[in-house]
Amino acid sequence: MKLSSTTLQLIQISVTGLSSLTSLVVSLITVYVAARITNPASDRRVVHGESNWRSELLKLCSIETVTDKELLQLRAFVRPFSKEDNWNELDNIIINFCQKYYRKLKSENTEKVSLQFRILTRTLLKYDWNYSRMKLRDAVRENKKLVEKLLRDYPTLKIERVKRKCTI
């Protein structure tokens, strides 16, 4: 059976088209796989690189004697409202701590409060570091351990319930 030149040209066009389609599919699969393999934390790193809040928080880590001003600064680094469903989560612990001592600092409790303040700021730095450098699932697991250790080492930071109304 002999094929005409027109038929041969149609077959060649079909093969070329199929080859192009295969190349396109392979390219799309490659892009998808590369996107899945790339560290998902890289986007979070870019966002953090644009802000200087970590450097501001780092300055708070070295405060020797805490005042109401520093309590307000630390309070500004966490979410605006408490979450009632997760009381011993780091943001809630910080919110509770700041509310507890704002306008209630006295000479007899300043040293203790200052120590706990520095511990909380360093913990918040580590907490954020984990989120910016790890896969989300790993960061959640590590941060849970971090908060558990914080509450073991400093049981007075543990809160029994979250106050509904934020006072600061």
C-alpha positions as CSV (number, residue, x, y, z in Angstrom):
1,M,0.0,0.0,0.0
2,K,1.4,3.2,-1.2
3,L,0.5,6.5,0.6
4,S,0.2,9.7,-1.3
5,S,2.4,12.7,-0.6
6,T,-0.5,14.6,0.9
7,T,-1.3,11.7,3.3
8,L,2.4,11.6,4.3
9,Q,2.4,15.4,5.0
10,L,-0.8,15.0,7.1
11,I,0.8,12.2,9.1
12,Q,4.0,14.3,9.6
13,I,1.9,17.3,10.8
14,S,0.0,15.0,13.2
15,V,3.2,13.6,14.6
16,T,4.7,17.1,15.0
17,G,1.6,18.3,16.7
18,L,1.6,15.3,19.0
19,S,5.3,15.9,19.8
20,S,4.5,19.6,20.7
21,L,1.6,18.6,22.9
22,T,3.8,16.0,24.7
23,S,6.4,18.7,25.2
24,L,3.8,21.1,26.6
25,V,2.5,18.4,29.1
26,V,6.0,17.5,30.2
27,S,6.8,21.2,30.7
28,L,3.7,21.7,32.8
29,I,4.3,18.7,34.9
30,T,7.9,19.8,35.5
31,V,6.7,23.3,36.6
32,Y,4.2,21.7,39.0
33,V,6.7,19.4,40.6
34,A,9.3,22.1,40.9
35,A,6.7,24.3,42.7
36,R,5.8,21.5,45.1
37,I,9.5,20.7,45.9
38,T,10.5,24.3,46.4
39,N,10.4,25.3,50.1
40,P,6.9,26.7,50.8
41,A,8.5,28.8,53.5
42,S,10.4,30.9,50.9
43,D,7.3,33.1,50.3
44,R,7.0,33.7,54.0
45,R,10.7,34.6,54.1
46,V,10.2,37.3,51.5
47,V,7.4,38.9,53.4
48,H,9.5,38.9,56.6
49,G,12.4,40.3,54.7
50,E,10.4,43.3,53.8
51,S,9.5,44.2,57.3
52,N,11.8,45.0,60.2
53,W,9.6,43.8,63.0
54,R,12.0,41.0,63.9
55,S,14.8,43.6,64.5
56,E,12.4,45.6,66.7
57,L,11.5,42.5,68.6
58,L,15.1,41.6,69.0
59,K,15.7,45.0,70.7
60,L,12.9,44.2,73.1
61,C,14.8,41.0,74.1
62,S,17.5,43.0,75.7
63,I,15.4,45.3,77.8
64,E,16.7,45.2,81.3
65,T,13.7,46.8,83.1
66,V,10.3,46.6,81.5
67,T,8.0,49.5,81.5
68,D,4.4,49.9,80.2
69,K,5.8,51.2,76.9
70,E,7.6,47.9,76.3
71,L,4.5,45.9,77.3
72,L,2.5,47.8,74.7
73,Q,5.2,47.2,72.1
74,L,5.2,43.5,72.7
75,R,1.4,43.5,72.7
76,A,1.6,45.0,69.2
77,F,3.5,42.0,67.8
78,V,0.6,39.6,68.3
79,R,-2.9,39.3,67.0
80,P,-5.4,42.0,68.1
81,F,-7.8,39.7,70.0
82,S,-7.5,36.5,72.1
83,K,-8.7,33.2,70.7
84,E,-11.0,31.5,73.1
85,D,-10.5,28.1,71.6
86,N,-6.8,27.8,72.2
87,W,-5.9,29.3,75.5
88,N,-2.3,28.2,75.8
89,E,-1.2,29.4,72.4
90,L,1.7,31.8,72.3
91,D,-0.3,34.9,71.2
92,N,-2.9,34.3,74.0
93,I,-0.1,33.9,76.5
94,I,1.5,37.2,75.5
95,I,-1.9,39.0,75.4
96,N,-2.7,37.7,78.9
97,F,0.8,38.6,80.2
98,C,0.6,42.2,78.8
99,Q,-2.9,42.7,80.2
100,K,-1.9,41.3,83.5
101,Y,1.0,43.8,84.1
102,Y,0.1,46.9,82.1
103,R,-0.1,49.8,84.5
104,K,0.5,47.3,87.4
105,L,4.3,47.3,87.4
106,K,5.7,47.8,90.9
107,S,9.3,47.8,92.2
108,E,8.7,44.4,93.9
109,N,7.6,42.7,90.7
110,T,9.6,44.5,88.0
111,E,12.5,42.0,88.0
112,K,10.3,39.0,87.7
113,V,8.2,40.6,85.0
114,S,11.2,41.8,83.1
115,L,12.6,38.2,83.1
116,Q,9.3,36.8,81.8
117,F,9.1,39.6,79.3
118,R,12.5,38.7,77.8
119,I,11.6,35.0,77.7
120,L,8.4,35.8,75.9
121,T,10.1,38.0,73.3
122,R,12.8,35.4,72.6
123,T,10.1,32.7,72.4
124,L,8.2,34.8,69.9
125,L,11.3,35.2,67.8
126,K,11.9,31.5,67.8
127,Y,8.3,30.8,67.0
128,D,8.4,33.1,64.0
129,W,11.8,31.7,62.9
130,N,10.2,28.3,62.8
131,Y,7.4,29.5,60.6
132,S,9.7,31.3,58.3
133,R,12.2,28.4,57.9
134,M,10.2,25.2,58.1
135,K,7.4,23.6,56.2
136,L,4.1,24.6,57.9
137,R,3.4,21.1,59.4
138,D,6.9,20.9,60.9
139,A,6.7,24.5,62.2
140,V,3.3,23.9,63.9
141,R,4.8,20.8,65.6
142,E,8.0,22.5,66.7
143,N,6.1,25.6,68.0
144,K,3.7,23.4,70.0
145,K,6.8,21.9,71.7
146,L,8.2,25.3,72.2
147,V,5.1,26.6,74.0
148,E,4.9,23.4,76.1
149,K,8.4,24.0,77.2
150,L,7.8,27.6,78.0
151,L,4.8,26.7,80.2
152,R,6.7,23.9,81.9
153,D,9.6,26.2,82.7
154,Y,7.4,29.2,83.6
155,P,4.1,27.8,84.9
156,T,2.9,31.3,86.0
157,L,2.5,32.2,82.4
158,K,-0.1,29.5,81.9
159,I,-3.6,30.9,81.7
160,E,-6.8,29.1,82.7
161,R,-9.0,31.1,80.5
162,V,-8.8,33.9,78.0
163,K,-10.3,37.2,78.9
164,R,-12.9,38.2,76.3
165,K,-12.2,41.9,76.4
166,C,-8.8,43.1,75.5
167,T,-7.9,46.0,77.9
168,I,-4.8,47.2,76.1
